[in-house]
Amino acid sequence: MTFTRHGKWSGKGEIPAIGSEVFVRMNGLGAATVFANQVVEGWLGLIVCFHEPPEWYFRQNRDANKPGLVFGAEIA
């Protein structure tokens, strides 16, 4: 865990830059592009757009392009 002035980072390594690609392991969400970050209860999260989200994501959100919030421990 890394502490930043913006919040605690739960991932390994550096915080991905805006515009970079990450792989979200959690729930099989897959590849995504980072377009912002957000602090939630002291933890730094990434707001991402998934490249090809699973079918359940589309059904749950009624939009495959809806951004998601993920945290460092959930990405590879």
Secondary structure, DSSP 8 states (H G I E B T S, - for coil): -EE-SS-EE-SSSS---TT-EEEE-GGG-EEEEEEEEEEETTEEEEEEEESS--HHHHHHHS-TT--EEEEGGGB-
